[in-house]
Amino acid sequence: MTANQPAQVQVHPALSALLGHWRGSTRVAAGPWGPASDVEAEVSYTRVAGGLGTVQSYRHVEPDGGHFEGHGIFTLDPVHPDVLWYYVDSPGGGPGTAARCTWHDGVLRIERHGDGGWTRHSIWVEDDVLTHVTDLRSPDTHDGGDSPEAGIDGKASPYRPFMRSVFQRA
């Protein structure tokens, strides 16, 4: 290995099954953003930086012709054997700080906090089908804002469905 040739790093098992290009559909739940809709969608996961990162690129076209796109980068925590996720999307969700991912029974789970509350993602591949579920939990009067589990009075508002994507390899 020279300075111009980075070492190839093993992709974390939570990410290796995701690698490639996928096409399918996304069910967007009704909410303040608009009525429920089903849209064609695609996502790709690509190794970058000699395997130190995996880039996620998602896109779908809205029924009115507008589009939504989100891009993330998964990387390994240099101190712990954990996966970190930075994410930005077209509605303006900035990357902020990295969200720590958990991986259990083949499901990659990410919970991250932003100005609008908590977002929880669950991503898995089963029988060569990639599923990505996104749920939202908005802050309310019962929510201290610091934890996805408990608010000031010990009762957090529930997560509610936002998007559910199901993909096949393209």
Number of C-alpha atoms within 10 A of each C-alpha: 7 6 6 6 9 12 13 12 12 10 18 18 11 21 22 14 16 23 17 14 17 19 19 19 17 23 18 20 18 13 11 6 9 9 9 13 13 17 17 17 21 23 25 19 23 17 20 14 14 14 17 20 23 25 19 22 18 18 20 20 15 15 11 6 7 8 12 13 16 17 18 18 21 24 24 19 14 10 6 7 9 15 22 19 23 19 20 15 16 12 10 8 13 12 16 12 13 16 17 18 19 16 17 8 7 15 17 19 19 19 19 21 19 15 9 12 17 20 19 19 18 18 20 21 19 10 6 12 14 20 20 18 18 20 18 21 20 19 20 12 12 14 21 17 21 13 15 22 15 15 18 13 10 11 13 21 18 13 16 15 17 20 19 19 22 20 21 17 16 11
